[in-house]
Amino acid sequence: MVDRLIMGVFGLLVFALVVLLGVIGYYVADSVNLPEHESSGQVSGKSYHHAYTSMVVVSTGRTTTVIPQYHPERYSICIFVDATQQIGCANYAQSTWNQVERGRMVRVAYTSGRFSGATYIGNFTY
């Protein structure tokens, strides 16, 4: 009975790992090594995500450990790309975030996903 339970849990973990690797593989295949294009665009939004700490619980055998993970602050800018008619968002330095206002016209470098057609934003100039 215990052996069947262990095999069931092991099978579930293997399945979860395969799904995770599939999702990562799809993202990499969709977004890596793509030709970069340039277009005009407009800053459609800005958001600030404050720094925070989360706790990860790791259990190994009879020992349980809580490990803090620090997540630094992020400054996101979203740009509507005229060529793709889509919005792409990316994180930038605080100084760039402070200088750009919503509604400002920019020249933006972008790529389009192979499968998803998603717009991945690169650098921009204003």
N, C-alpha and C positions, 0 to 999 in steps of 0.2 A: 504494500500500500504506500509506504513512504517512498519507495523507488519510483513509483508511478507519479507521485506528487513532484518529486525532484525533476523527473524527466519533463513533466508538464511545464514547470516553471522555467527550466532550461530552454525548452522549445519556444516559450513565449518571449524570453530574452533574445534568442536568436532571431525570431521574427521581427521584434522591435529594432534590432540592430540592422537587419536587412532593409527595413523601411527607412530608417534614418540615413543609411548610406545611399539609398535610392533618391531621397530628397536632396541630399548634398550633391550627388552626381548630376541630377537634373539642373540644379542651380549653376554648377560649374560649367556644364555643357551649354547652358543657355546664355551665360554672361561673360565667359572668359575668352580672350583672344579674338575679339570682334573688331572690325574696322571702325574707326572713329569718324564721326561726321560733325559738321558745324552748322548751326542754324541760329536765327534770332529767337528770342524767347522773352518771357516776362515773369518776373518774380511773383509767384502766386501765393506764397505763404512762408512764414518763418515760425520756428518753434524752439523753445528752450527746454531742455530736459535736465533737471537738477541732478547733482551727484547723489548717490545713495549706496547703501551697503545692504546686501542680502546675505542670508545664511543658508549654507548647503549642509545637509545632514548626511554623513557618510557612515554606513554601518559595515564593519568587517568582523565577522564572527560575533564575539560577545562584546565588542567594543564599538561604541557610537561616538563619533567626533563631529562637532559643529565647526565648520570652516567659514569664516566671513569672506565675502567676495565684494570688492569695491568696484563700483561702476562710476566712471568719471562723468562730469557734465558734458552734454552734447548740444551743439548749435546746428539745427537743421534748417536748410533752405530748400523750398520747393519751387521749381521753375516749369512753366508751361512752355513746351517746345513747339514752335510754329510748324516745323517740318513734319512732326509725327502727330500733332494735335493731342498729345498726352502730357501728363504732369509727371515729372521725375523729381525725387527728393534725395538729398545727400547731406552728410555732415561736413561742416567747414569750421575753420578757426574762428574764435570769438571776434577777432578784429574784422574779418570779412563779414561776419553776421551783423556787427554793429554798423558797418558802412552801407549795407544794402537795405533799401526800403521796399516794402511791398508795392507792386505795380511798376517797378523800374524795368525798363527794357535792357536786355543783356544779349551778348553773343555767347552761346553755350556749346561746348563740346559734348556729344552724347553718342551712345551706341544703342542699338535696338536688339532685344533678345532674339536668339535663333528660333526658339519654339514659342515663347510666350508673347513676343512682340513688345515686351515691356521696355520702357525708356530708362536707360541708366545714365545718369547725369555725371559729367566729369567737371572740368574746370570751366569757369565762365569769366568774361570780362564785361565791364560796364563803362 
